[in-house]
Amino acid sequence: VSQRQREEQESRQIQSLAARDREVRNHEQAHASVGGRYAGPPAFTYTRGPDGQSYASSGEVSIDVSPIPNDPEATLRKMELVQRAALAPAEPSAQDLRVAAQAQALAAQARAELGQLQREQLAAEQAARSEERQQAEEEEAASEEKPEKTEQSLPPPPSLELYRRLAALQEPAENLDIEV
């Protein structure tokens, strides 16, 4: 193998390593930038080229796919972001597709939980409105009955007949001195 052939071979190998380095870095950066706070920094595995330089030959970005406890709405938003992050590169890997599928399953579960919570909330609101309506009807019925009860429960007005009789029994005292 001539010197020139070896140099051409090394040059092709360097070009291939450089192209793979760009592809790997772009792929992992797509995950990291879309994943935001749920994505870790890119980590790379390097291959040393014939020129002594290190080229990224593979990489990974960790993505948090754990649901947010007791908050299906936040979990849904997170899983939609995780799914977008997993599918962000132009050519997602098999692992990327698995992460996207896992996020999609968790998002579906969160949607189901949200639907159940909304149905429960709607039922509670309907029950509360029904109870309020029933109380209002009872109060209205009670207020219609109260005037009758009030009239029946009052004692009869005092009779002045007793005072008239007492006045008739006593004759006016004309000569009495009353000091005021």
Secondary structure, DSSP 8 states (H G I E B T S, - for coil): --HHHHHHHHHHHHHHHHHHHHHHHHHHHHHHHHHGGGB---EEEEEE-TTS-EEEEEEE--B-----TT-HHHHHHHHHHHHHHHT-SSS--HHHHHHHHHHHHHHHHHHHHHHHHHHHHHHHHHHHHHHHHHHHHHHHHHHHHHHHHHHHHS-----SHHHHHHHHHS---SS-----
